[in-house]
Amino acid sequence: MKREDDQELWDLLGRAAEPKLSPFFARNLVRKIRQEEGGFEWTQAWFSLRRLATASAMAIVVIGLAIATYHPGPQKALESEPDVVAKIDPQDYDVVADLDDLITLDENNLWDEKPTL
């Protein structure tokens, strides 16, 4: 922007007071920067050994409780299930006995047959 483009603006800027810097400006600036570094120290204090140990112990307890709660116990379904023979009606005992005889006859006949080549 040239001075001729907006003469009123340049006149207004010319009347503005120039900022005066303190002779201790650099010292004050460095002091403020050092004071703001406390954020890092705060995070170090937050992650102290005592707090980390407490948080780890709590996490282990919560995980242990979750496993103990959701882990299924021993299943007793196999012990309570009756035998296959016990499920058969008394009227069907003769049929089962006949089936057993047929199976044994079939197994014996398998060995008696001559192999064909």
Steps between C-alpha positions, in 0.01 A plus 500: 500500500636835405475813710298672228230227500363580846642822640260509798614161625865601483428823683319306775789254528747787519314648801497171695738482794797273458517219754761553769686189609619464852873461546418174679279365221719197422535408869122523556431295190736221605346499852149451356622219277659324797180534702298337221727194498314378809270301268769238442568470870128453558490207258802346672321529833186345350692197376686443824593148607239494776215591265614258231521215753151578631352521150668171401367322808149628431521384138612153607213474748243610240634254241501219758141573598394507136663163434352348816154632418483404133701176515261204485537249779539125454213357300307217663285422198697185421443353845128566503435356151364146519651214304384424148369163617299668775326718240363196316145404580456156658296391198795560270746273684425208268567713191830622643605145585418390143702791358799401714477143367486623139803721550706214645394269215599761245842545661560124501398465135744768399794284609360178358470622143779425259662807348444543128792610288 
